Amino acid sequence: MDDAAYNELVSSLTPYEEAGSVKTYTNTVSLACPACEQPFDDLVVCRDEFNSLELSKVLDLCVTSHDDDVLLFTHQ
């Protein structure tokens, strides 16, 4: 994902939570996922080389990257 697309995406989302190197945004405007083109629920940005996520529910995930960050798009 290029810088312009990433900046446009993040500026349209609502920041939700930040814990260490993981930041979560909520999709309150029903933007389409860049991977599957369906609306997604949350964007999880993982900034470190290694991150651990503890999921409390089963989710479908789409994945892409920006610079060295991994971007996870969640679908419930």
C-alpha angles and dihedrals in degrees: 000000000000124000095256094052092045094049092048091049096048093044089056095052131079115243108238113171141349123198118169109305095348121088124183128204127189121224101226094161099054097245116181120254109248091224104047101012092231122120111271130209105218141003115219115196115200111196103177127074090247125032133168122213123196107204119199094194140030112269137177111232134204118193138204136145141235118197101319095330123106114224118206119192112200125211121188 
